[in-house]
Amino acid sequence: MFIFGYFISALARLVDVVLMLYMLIIIARAVMSWINPDPYNGVVQFVYRTAEPSLGAVRRSLPIRDLGVDVSPIIVVLVVMFLRWALVPSLEDLGRLLVP
């Protein structure tokens, strides 16, 4: 059973890294909206394609759309931070419980 515990601990670290990278992509997308980069650049296209599904979902669900300021990156970053603070420690604790 200890192998499963180590697997869960490794999964917790992997989830933490993926969430951190996604948060950086969301922040990069917000900064790109200020500077208007070349839309044909591969990095810009990757950031847009990666961030836009979650940002679009938040924009569609917001009751106030005509604020003049896009608050969807802030909301997505807060959700990612919550997942890093709640999900990752829970997985780490579960992994520690399974290792004797």
C-alpha positions as CSV (number, residue, x, y, z in Angstrom):
1,M,0.0,0.0,0.0
2,F,3.0,2.3,0.5
3,I,3.5,2.5,-3.3
4,F,0.0,4.0,-3.7
5,G,0.9,6.5,-1.0
6,Y,4.0,7.6,-2.8
7,F,2.0,7.8,-6.0
8,I,-0.6,10.1,-4.3
9,S,2.2,12.3,-3.0
10,A,3.8,12.6,-6.4
11,L,0.4,13.3,-7.9
12,A,0.0,16.2,-5.4
13,R,3.3,17.7,-6.4
14,L,2.4,17.3,-10.1
15,V,-1.0,19.0,-9.6
16,D,0.7,21.8,-7.7
17,V,3.2,22.4,-10.6
18,V,0.4,22.3,-13.2
19,L,-1.8,24.7,-11.3
20,M,1.1,27.1,-10.8
21,L,1.9,27.0,-14.5
22,Y,-1.7,27.6,-15.4
23,M,-1.8,30.5,-13.1
24,L,1.2,32.0,-14.8
25,I,-0.4,31.4,-18.2
26,I,-3.5,33.3,-17.0
27,I,-1.4,36.2,-15.8
28,A,0.5,36.2,-19.1
29,R,-2.8,36.3,-21.0
30,A,-3.9,39.3,-18.9
31,V,-0.6,41.1,-19.6
32,M,-0.9,40.3,-23.3
33,S,-4.3,42.0,-23.4
34,W,-2.6,45.3,-22.4
35,I,0.3,45.2,-24.9
36,N,-1.5,43.7,-28.0
37,P,1.2,41.3,-29.2
38,D,1.5,39.7,-32.7
39,P,-1.4,37.2,-32.9
40,Y,0.6,35.0,-35.3
41,N,3.3,34.3,-32.8
42,G,3.3,30.7,-31.6
43,V,3.7,31.5,-27.9
44,V,0.9,34.1,-28.1
45,Q,-1.4,31.5,-29.8
46,F,-0.5,28.9,-27.2
47,V,-1.3,31.3,-24.3
48,Y,-4.6,32.4,-25.9
49,R,-5.7,28.8,-26.6
50,T,-4.8,27.6,-23.1
51,A,-6.3,30.4,-21.1
52,E,-9.4,31.3,-23.1
53,P,-11.6,28.3,-22.2
54,S,-11.6,29.1,-18.5
55,L,-11.6,32.9,-19.0
56,G,-14.5,32.6,-21.5
57,A,-16.5,30.5,-19.1
58,V,-16.0,33.0,-16.3
59,R,-17.0,35.9,-18.6
60,R,-20.2,34.2,-19.7
61,S,-21.2,33.4,-16.1
62,L,-20.6,37.0,-14.8
63,P,-23.8,38.9,-14.3
64,I,-22.0,42.3,-15.0
65,R,-20.3,42.2,-18.4
66,D,-20.2,46.0,-19.1
67,L,-17.8,46.9,-16.3
68,G,-15.1,48.2,-18.7
69,V,-12.6,46.0,-16.9
70,D,-12.1,42.3,-17.5
71,V,-12.1,40.7,-14.0
72,S,-12.2,37.1,-15.3
73,P,-8.4,36.7,-14.9
74,I,-8.6,37.7,-11.3
75,I,-11.4,35.2,-10.7
76,V,-9.6,32.4,-12.4
77,V,-6.4,33.1,-10.5
78,L,-8.3,33.1,-7.2
79,V,-9.9,29.7,-8.1
80,V,-6.5,28.3,-9.0
81,M,-5.0,29.6,-5.7
82,F,-7.9,28.0,-3.8
83,L,-7.2,24.7,-5.5
84,R,-3.5,24.9,-4.7
85,W,-4.4,25.7,-1.0
86,A,-7.1,23.1,-0.7
87,L,-6.5,20.2,-3.1
88,V,-2.8,19.9,-3.0
89,P,-2.4,19.6,0.8
90,S,-5.3,17.2,1.0
91,L,-3.6,14.9,-1.5
92,E,-0.3,15.2,0.4
93,D,-2.0,14.3,3.6
94,L,-3.7,11.3,2.0
95,G,-0.3,10.2,0.6
96,R,1.3,10.5,4.1
97,L,-1.5,8.5,5.6
98,L,-1.0,5.6,3.2
99,V,2.8,5.4,3.8
100,P,3.6,3.6,7.0
